[in-house]
Amino acid sequence: MTGAVEKNYSQALFDAVLEEKEDLEQAKNQLESVSGIIKSCEGFEKLMDSPTVSVEEKMGVVKDAFGGKLSRCVYNFLCVVTQGNRWSYFEKIRKTFSDMCNDKLGIAEITVTTPYPLSGEQREKIIKKMSDIVGKKIKMSEKIDKALMGGIIIDYGDTRMDGSVKTRLENLKGSLSQLIG
């Protein structure tokens, strides 16, 4: 469930991007890049949420890290997050904003987990099939999990399609246990 802070901040950014006629997908991608940078900089959120660091110092960090590298709306948004001392909410805001953009742009994000890397042909087939199922353009990310042994798991929103060999074997084991007693 989306909280009030992330909903309000993401809606404000969404409205600003549309009003300023900036590119929604670019704004979404820029926030994802900021998220990656934050995750790679240990202590960034702690610094930005620290009551002992002044707002001016925090704004200087934002300017040094992101000034001139982002669209006007995204950069201004980071400044608002800084001034409002809301960096602890950043990832939830980013996710909510991303979902709003995907809805507007007709994009469905899926995660495909397999025990091996997919070929280009397999990737194309999955994207086509999922596009047919959900009626949206598909943005696919891939994960490798050797424990699956074979098959595929597709996660889309709150839905999981599990066709992995591991799950099939676990289901078979459960069925046999019920038969044997």
C-alpha positions as CSV (number, residue, x, y, z in Angstrom):
1,M,0.0,0.0,0.0
2,T,1.3,3.4,-0.9
3,G,1.6,5.9,2.0
4,A,0.7,9.5,1.9
5,V,4.3,10.8,1.6
6,E,5.3,8.7,-1.4
7,K,1.9,9.3,-3.1
8,N,2.0,13.1,-2.7
9,Y,5.6,13.5,-3.7
10,S,5.4,11.1,-6.7
11,Q,2.1,12.8,-7.8
12,A,3.8,16.2,-7.6
13,L,6.7,15.1,-9.7
14,F,4.4,13.4,-12.2
15,D,2.3,16.5,-12.6
16,A,5.3,18.7,-12.9
17,V,6.9,16.5,-15.6
18,L,3.6,16.6,-17.6
19,E,3.1,20.3,-17.0
20,E,6.6,21.1,-18.1
21,K,6.2,18.8,-21.1
22,E,9.3,16.8,-20.1
23,D,9.7,13.2,-21.1
24,L,8.1,10.8,-18.5
25,E,10.3,7.9,-19.4
26,Q,13.4,10.0,-19.1
27,A,12.3,11.2,-15.7
28,K,11.6,7.7,-14.6
29,N,15.0,6.5,-15.9
30,Q,16.8,9.4,-14.2
31,L,15.2,8.6,-10.8
32,E,16.3,5.0,-11.3
33,S,19.8,6.2,-11.9
34,V,19.7,8.4,-8.8
35,S,18.5,5.3,-6.9
36,G,21.5,3.3,-8.1
37,I,23.9,6.1,-7.2
38,I,22.4,6.4,-3.7
39,K,22.6,2.6,-3.2
40,S,26.3,2.6,-4.2
41,C,27.1,5.5,-1.8
42,E,27.1,4.0,1.6
43,G,25.7,6.5,4.2
44,F,24.1,8.9,1.6
45,E,20.6,8.6,3.1
46,K,21.9,8.7,6.6
47,L,23.7,11.9,5.8
48,M,20.7,13.4,4.0
49,D,18.4,12.6,6.9
50,S,20.8,13.7,9.6
51,P,19.5,16.5,11.8
52,T,23.1,17.6,12.5
53,V,23.7,18.5,8.8
54,S,22.2,21.8,7.7
55,V,19.7,22.0,4.8
56,E,22.3,24.2,3.0
57,E,24.9,21.6,3.3
58,K,22.5,18.9,2.1
59,M,21.5,21.1,-0.9
60,G,25.2,21.5,-1.7
61,V,25.6,17.7,-1.8
62,V,22.6,17.4,-4.1
63,K,24.0,20.2,-6.4
64,D,27.4,18.6,-6.5
65,A,26.1,15.1,-7.1
66,F,23.2,15.8,-9.5
67,G,23.3,19.5,-10.7
68,G,23.4,19.8,-14.5
69,K,23.0,16.0,-14.9
70,L,19.2,15.7,-14.7
71,S,16.2,17.2,-16.2
72,R,14.9,20.4,-14.5
73,C,11.9,18.7,-12.9
74,V,13.9,15.7,-11.5
75,Y,16.6,18.0,-10.2
76,N,14.1,20.3,-8.6
77,F,12.3,17.3,-7.2
78,L,15.5,16.2,-5.4
79,C,15.8,19.6,-4.0
80,V,12.3,19.4,-2.6
81,V,13.0,16.0,-1.1
82,T,16.1,17.4,0.5
83,Q,14.3,20.5,1.9
84,G,11.5,18.4,3.2
85,N,13.9,15.9,4.8
86,R,12.3,13.0,2.9
87,W,15.3,11.0,1.7
88,S,14.2,8.1,3.8
89,Y,11.1,7.9,1.5
90,F,13.0,8.3,-1.7
91,E,12.9,4.6,-2.9
92,K,9.2,4.4,-2.2
93,I,8.6,7.6,-4.0
94,R,10.7,6.5,-6.9
95,K,8.7,3.2,-7.1
96,T,5.4,4.9,-6.9
97,F,6.4,7.4,-9.6
98,S,7.7,4.6,-11.8
99,D,4.3,2.8,-11.5
100,M,2.5,6.0,-12.4
101,C,4.7,6.5,-15.5
102,N,4.2,2.8,-16.5
103,D,0.5,3.2,-16.3
104,K,0.5,6.4,-18.4
105,L,2.9,4.9,-20.9
106,G,1.3,1.5,-21.2
107,I,4.3,-0.4,-19.9
108,A,4.4,-3.5,-17.8
109,E,7.6,-4.4,-16.0
110,I,8.3,-8.1,-15.5
111,T,11.1,-10.0,-13.9
112,V,12.0,-13.3,-15.5
113,T,14.0,-15.8,-13.4
114,T,15.7,-18.8,-15.0
115,P,18.6,-21.1,-14.1
116,Y,20.6,-19.9,-17.1
117,P,20.9,-16.8,-19.3
118,L,18.1,-16.5,-21.9
119,S,18.8,-16.4,-25.7
120,G,17.6,-13.5,-27.7
121,E,14.9,-15.7,-29.3
122,Q,13.7,-16.8,-25.8
123,R,13.6,-13.2,-24.6
124,E,11.6,-12.1,-27.7
125,K,9.1,-15.0,-27.2
126,I,8.6,-14.1,-23.5
127,I,8.1,-10.4,-24.3
128,K,5.6,-11.2,-27.0
129,K,3.6,-13.7,-24.9
130,M,3.5,-11.4,-21.9
131,S,2.5,-8.4,-24.0
132,D,-0.4,-10.5,-25.4
133,I,-1.4,-11.5,-21.9
134,V,-1.2,-8.0,-20.2
135,G,-2.0,-5.9,-23.2
136,K,1.0,-3.6,-22.6
137,K,4.5,-3.0,-23.8
138,I,6.9,-5.1,-21.8
139,K,10.0,-4.0,-20.0
140,M,11.8,-7.2,-18.9
141,S,14.6,-7.7,-16.4
142,E,16.3,-11.0,-15.9
143,K,17.6,-12.9,-12.9
144,I,19.6,-16.1,-12.8
145,D,18.9,-18.6,-10.1
146,K,20.7,-22.0,-10.6
147,A,18.6,-23.5,-7.8
148,L,15.6,-23.6,-10.2
149,M,17.2,-26.5,-12.1
150,G,15.1,-25.7,-15.2
151,G,12.0,-23.8,-16.3
152,I,11.0,-20.2,-15.7
153,I,9.5,-17.9,-13.1
154,I,7.8,-14.7,-14.3
155,D,6.9,-12.0,-11.8
156,Y,4.5,-9.2,-12.9
157,G,3.1,-6.9,-10.2
158,D,1.6,-9.1,-7.5
159,T,1.4,-12.1,-9.9
160,R,3.9,-14.9,-10.1
161,M,3.8,-17.5,-12.9
162,D,6.0,-20.4,-11.7
163,G,6.9,-23.0,-14.2
164,S,10.2,-24.0,-12.6
165,V,11.4,-27.6,-12.3
166,K,12.1,-26.9,-8.6
167,T,8.5,-25.9,-7.9
168,R,7.1,-28.8,-10.0
169,L,9.2,-31.3,-8.0
170,E,8.1,-29.7,-4.7
171,N,4.5,-30.0,-5.8
172,L,5.0,-33.6,-6.8
173,K,6.6,-34.4,-3.5
174,G,3.6,-32.8,-1.7
175,S,1.2,-34.8,-3.8
176,L,3.1,-38.1,-3.1
177,S,3.2,-37.3,0.6
178,Q,-0.6,-36.9,0.6
179,L,-1.1,-40.2,-1.2
180,I,1.3,-42.2,1.0
181,G,-0.1,-40.5,4.1
